[in-house]
């Protein structure tokens, strides 16, 4: 595990775990684009599937957690505002259903 500390350029195992969590969060957040791309290719039109908003929400929560841990105010503000948008869009989608 010491090699991981060196590769990630952190000082502790806890920080290494946080960086790995940050990478996982970024992968989740980026997954939303893959979901949207696949859905659009299948539909032969630009669409945004519900899964896009769930990936956005989960990835956003994870990234916000990472940003808070890192105490990065720019990152915190960006993710917090995004979470409002993702939540609102999911609320619209689920309110519309019978």
N, C-alpha and C positions, 0 to 999 in steps of 0.2 A: 504494500500500500504506500510505502515511502516514495516509490517511483511516481505515483500519481500526484503527490504533493509537489514533486519537482517539475513534472510536466505541466501542471496547472499553475505553477508559480504562486502557491499559497503556503502558509506557514503551519497549518494544522490540518488534521484529518477532518475536523468539523467543517472547516472552510472548503476543503476538497469536496465534501458531500454537498455543500451549498452550490458550488460551481457545477457539479454534475446535475443537481436539481435545476439549476438555471438552464443548462443545455437541454434537459428534458422538457422544461417549460417552453423554451424556444421551439423545439421540435413539435410540440403540441400546437403551438400558435401557428407555426408554418404549415402544419397539416391541414389547416382550414383552406389554404390555397390549393392544395392537392385535391381535396374534396370538391371544391368549387370547379376546378379545371375538369375533373373526371365527369361531374354532373353536366357541365356545359358541353363537353364532347359528346356525351350520350344523347343529349337533347338537341344537338346541333344548333344551339342558341346559348346566349349568355344568361345563366340563371344562378341563383344563390340558394342552395338547398338548406334545409333546417340544420343539418349536421354542421354546416359552416358556422352558424351562430353558436352551437354548442362547443365546437372546437375553439372558437373565439373566446367564449366565456371561461372555459376551463383553462386554456392557455393564458388568458389574461389574469385570472386569479393566481395562477402559478407564478407568472412573471411579476405581478404586483407583490407577492410574498417575497420573491427574490429581491426586488427593488427596495422593499422596506428593510430587509436584512442588510442590504448594501448601503442603505441610507442615502439613496440617490433621488433627490427631489424632482429632477426632470423626468426620470423614468417612472417614479411614483405617480406624478400628475398625469402623464400620458396614459398609463395603464388604468388608473382610476377612472378617468373620463371615458376611456374605451369600454370599461365594464358597464357603465351606465347605458351606453348605446347598445351593447350586446344584450343586456337584460331587457331593455325596452323593446328591441326587435323580437325577442322570444316571447315577451308578453303580448305583443300585437299578434304574432302567429298563433299562439295558443288561445287567445281571446276570440279569435275569428272562428275557430273550430266549434262544431256543434256539441 
